Amino acid sequence: MKRILLVDDHQMAREVLKQFLEGQGYSIEEAENGAVGLAMIEQGGAFDLVISDNQMPVMTGIDFIRHLAQQSYLTTHPLILYSGQLTEELEQQARDLGVYAVLQKPYTFHDLLDMVRHAFEDQEV
């Protein structure tokens, strides 16, 4: 079973996404901000994919991504970033750091699920 780390400060958003993705056969763990997500990964969390919001207190998604990029984590693990305030600059920064995909909020579950499936398919190639 593929393990996904879901990083978002909005508890309701995490719960809804968790329920949806678990219904698709994925195992989901949650972090309420980038700092918690980073700690989970550094403590040996073996995640196949990370999905992160950008706008969060303590550590934003892009700062979280910067830390992961410095550790070369993104070269072997896909990350999907989503944001309700997506700018071309933010999207370019994320892509330059190595994220797998960037998604504008609001998005549909179908769009997110397509990205998740493609990320796993690309890992297997």
C-alpha positions in Angstrom: 0.0 0.0 0.0 1.4 3.4 -1.0 2.0 5.8 1.9 1.2 9.5 1.5 2.1 12.3 3.8 -0.5 15.1 3.7 0.7 18.5 5.0 -1.9 21.1 5.6 -2.7 23.4 8.5 -6.4 23.2 7.9 -7.7 20.1 9.8 -10.9 19.8 7.9 -9.1 19.8 4.6 -6.7 17.1 5.8 -9.6 15.0 7.1 -11.5 15.2 3.8 -8.5 14.5 1.7 -7.4 11.7 4.0 -10.8 10.0 3.8 -10.9 10.4 0.0 -7.4 9.1 -0.6 -7.9 6.2 1.9 -11.0 5.3 -0.1 -8.7 5.0 -3.1 -6.5 2.5 -1.3 -3.7 4.8 0.0 -2.3 5.0 3.5 -2.3 8.6 4.8 -0.4 10.3 7.5 -1.0 13.9 8.4 1.1 16.9 9.4 -0.3 20.3 10.4 2.6 22.3 8.9 5.8 22.0 7.0 7.9 21.8 10.2 6.0 18.8 11.5 6.1 17.2 8.0 9.8 17.7 7.9 10.3 16.2 11.3 8.2 13.1 10.3 10.4 12.6 7.2 13.6 13.1 9.1 12.5 10.6 11.7 12.4 8.0 9.0 8.9 8.3 7.7 8.9 6.2 4.6 6.5 8.0 2.4 5.9 7.3 -1.3 4.4 10.7 -2.0 4.0 14.1 -0.2 1.1 16.4 -0.8 1.5 19.9 0.7 -0.5 23.1 1.0 1.6 26.3 0.6 0.0 28.8 3.0 0.7 27.5 6.5 1.9 28.9 9.7 5.3 27.9 11.2 6.7 26.7 7.9 5.1 27.4 4.5 4.9 24.7 1.8 7.7 26.4 -0.2 10.0 26.5 2.8 9.2 22.9 3.5 10.1 22.1 -0.1 13.4 24.0 0.1 14.4 21.9 3.1 13.5 18.7 1.3 15.4 19.8 -1.8 18.5 20.5 0.3 18.4 16.9 1.5 17.9 15.6 -2.1 14.6 14.1 -0.9 12.7 15.4 -4.0 15.0 13.5 -6.4 13.5 10.2 -5.2 10.1 11.2 -3.7 7.4 13.1 -5.6 5.7 16.0 -4.0 2.5 17.7 -5.1 2.1 21.4 -3.9 -1.3 23.1 -3.9 -2.1 26.7 -3.2 -5.1 29.0 -3.2 -2.7 31.9 -3.9 -0.7 30.4 -6.7 1.5 32.8 -8.7 3.7 32.2 -11.6 6.7 33.0 -9.4 5.6 30.5 -6.7 5.0 27.8 -9.3 8.4 28.4 -10.9 10.2 28.3 -7.5 8.5 25.0 -6.7 9.3 23.4 -10.1 12.9 24.7 -9.8 13.2 22.9 -6.5 12.0 19.7 -7.9 8.3 19.3 -7.1 6.4 16.8 -9.2 3.3 19.0 -9.7 1.6 22.2 -8.7 -2.1 22.5 -8.3 -4.3 25.6 -8.0 -7.0 25.6 -5.3 -9.8 25.1 -5.6 -9.2 21.8 -7.4 -11.3 18.7 -7.9 -10.6 15.4 -6.2 -10.4 13.9 -9.7 -7.6 16.3 -10.7 -5.7 15.5 -7.5 -6.2 11.8 -7.9 -4.9 11.9 -11.5 -1.8 13.7 -10.3 -1.3 11.1 -7.5 -1.7 8.2 -9.9 0.7 9.8 -12.4 3.3 10.4 -9.7 3.2 6.7 -8.8 3.3 5.6 -12.4 6.3 7.8 -13.1 8.1 6.4 -10.1 7.8 2.9 -11.5 9.3 3.8 -14.9 
